[in-house]
Amino acid sequence: LVGKKDLKKAYKLLRTSGYTYFNNDSNDGIKYIRDKHHIPPMVNEARVVVELHYRITKSSIFKSCPLTNIAFLEKEKCDGVNVPSDRVLLAHTLYHGILHHELMSGPIFLLDIKSILVKNICVDNSINHILKKLKLSNEYEQAKSLIESCKNKESVDDLLFKKFDHLF
């Protein structure tokens, strides 16, 4: 997250550090941001993906997101910066992967959920009330089942796509 006035500088720093746009069809520049809140994801040779944001999200989405209030309540300090708790990150990942993006991004969000659960397995037992509020309890159980069946995978493959399509 960088200030809008620093976006061009941060972009140039990433470019000189070997980052290119993840999607080869992205316009190589930041001249046209319009109503976006970040430039397209960039990736380096080590496959580290970075999104440069100058705001978290559009204000209209921020105001209507069902996770906004709980994110502020369950924030944690990390290097002096407020970040959402693992519970909120898990709920956010599931919400955006299933409801907000309407499953259009495919099963990639499952790898994010897997990462959160590996980091903090206790979050699994403490997220139920958030998921009930979002009406995502069943989807979370399905996602966990898929993650467990593909626990040794580091990327999305045909088998994961087939299982994902079957469940969702």
C-alpha positions in Angstrom: 0.0 0.0 0.0 1.6 3.2 -1.2 0.4 6.8 -1.4 -1.2 7.7 -4.7 1.5 10.3 -5.3 4.2 7.5 -4.8 2.5 4.9 -7.1 4.7 5.8 -10.1 7.9 5.7 -8.1 7.0 2.3 -6.5 6.1 1.0 -9.9 9.4 2.1 -11.4 11.2 0.5 -8.4 9.5 -2.8 -9.0 10.3 -2.7 -12.8 14.0 -2.0 -12.1 14.0 -4.9 -9.6 12.9 -7.3 -12.4 9.1 -7.3 -11.9 6.8 -7.5 -14.9 3.0 -7.7 -15.1 1.7 -11.1 -14.2 -0.8 -10.9 -17.1 1.2 -10.3 -20.3 -1.7 -8.4 -21.8 -1.6 -5.7 -19.1 -0.6 -2.2 -20.3 3.0 -1.6 -19.2 2.5 1.7 -17.4 0.4 3.4 -14.7 -1.0 6.3 -16.8 -4.6 5.1 -16.7 -5.8 4.0 -13.3 -9.4 5.3 -13.6 -11.5 3.9 -10.7 -9.1 1.0 -9.9 -7.5 0.8 -6.4 -4.4 -0.9 -7.6 -2.3 -1.5 -10.7 -2.3 -5.1 -12.2 -0.3 -7.7 -10.2 3.4 -7.9 -11.0 5.7 -10.9 -10.7 9.5 -11.5 -10.6 11.6 -14.5 -11.7 11.1 -16.1 -8.3 7.3 -16.0 -8.9 6.7 -13.5 -6.1 3.5 -11.6 -7.0 3.0 -8.0 -5.8 0.0 -5.7 -6.2 0.6 -2.0 -5.7 -2.4 -0.5 -4.0 -3.0 3.2 -3.4 -6.2 2.4 -1.4 -7.6 -0.8 0.0 -10.7 -0.9 -2.2 -13.3 1.3 -3.7 -15.1 3.3 -1.0 -18.5 1.9 -2.1 -17.3 -1.7 -1.7 -15.6 -0.9 1.6 -18.8 0.6 3.0 -20.9 -2.4 1.9 -18.5 -5.2 2.7 -19.8 -7.4 5.5 -16.3 -7.9 6.9 -15.4 -4.2 7.3 -16.5 -3.9 11.0 -15.0 -7.1 12.2 -11.7 -6.3 10.4 -11.4 -3.1 12.5 -12.4 -5.0 15.6 -9.9 -7.8 15.1 -6.9 -5.9 13.8 -3.4 -6.8 14.9 -0.2 -4.8 14.8 2.6 -6.0 12.5 5.7 -3.8 12.3 3.6 -0.9 13.5 0.9 -1.4 10.9 -2.7 -2.5 11.6 -3.5 -5.7 9.7 -6.6 -8.0 9.9 -6.4 -11.0 12.1 -6.0 -14.5 10.6 -9.7 -15.2 11.2 -10.6 -12.1 9.2 -8.1 -13.0 6.5 -9.6 -16.5 6.2 -13.2 -15.2 6.1 -12.1 -12.5 3.6 -10.4 -15.0 1.3 -13.5 -17.3 1.3 -15.9 -14.4 0.9 -14.1 -12.9 -2.0 -13.3 -16.3 -3.7 -16.9 -17.5 -3.5 -19.3 -14.6 -3.3 -17.6 -11.4 -4.3 -15.8 -12.9 -7.4 -18.6 -15.4 -7.9 -16.0 -18.2 -8.3 -14.7 -16.6 -11.5 -11.1 -16.8 -10.3 -11.3 -20.5 -9.9 -9.7 -22.5 -7.1 -6.7 -20.2 -6.6 -8.2 -18.8 -3.4 -8.0 -22.3 -1.9 -4.2 -22.0 -1.8 -4.5 -18.8 0.1 -6.8 -20.5 2.6 -4.3 -23.4 2.9 -1.5 -20.9 3.7 -3.6 -19.2 6.4 -4.5 -22.6 8.0 -0.8 -23.8 7.9 0.3 -20.6 9.6 -2.5 -20.7 12.3 -4.4 -23.9 12.6 -6.3 -22.6 15.6 -8.1 -20.1 13.3 -10.1 -23.0 11.9 -12.0 -23.6 15.2 -12.7 -19.9 15.9 -14.1 -18.7 12.6 -17.5 -20.4 12.7 -19.6 -17.4 13.9 -18.1 -15.2 11.1 -18.9 -17.8 8.5 -22.5 -18.3 9.7 -23.0 -14.5 9.5 -21.7 -14.6 5.8 -23.7 -17.9 5.1 -20.5 -19.6 4.1 -20.2 -22.4 6.6 -20.9 -25.2 4.1 -18.6 -23.7 1.5 -15.8 -23.5 4.0 -16.2 -27.2 4.8 -16.1 -28.0 1.1 -13.1 -25.8 0.6 -11.3 -27.5 3.5 -12.2 -30.9 2.0 -10.6 -29.8 -1.3 -7.6 -28.4 0.4 -7.1 -31.7 2.4 -7.4 -33.8 -0.8 -4.7 -31.6 -2.5 -2.6 -30.9 0.6 0.7 -31.6 -1.2 0.0 -29.3 -4.1 1.8 -26.0 -4.5 -0.2 -24.8 -7.5 -3.6 -25.4 -9.3 -3.7 -28.3 -11.6 -6.3 -30.2 -13.7 -7.2 -32.5 -10.7 -7.9 -29.5 -8.5 -10.0 -27.8 -11.2 -12.1 -31.0 -11.6 -12.7 -31.4 -7.9 -13.4 -27.6 -7.6 -15.9 -27.7 -10.5 -17.6 -30.7 -9.0 -18.0 -29.2 -5.5 -18.9 -25.6 -6.5 
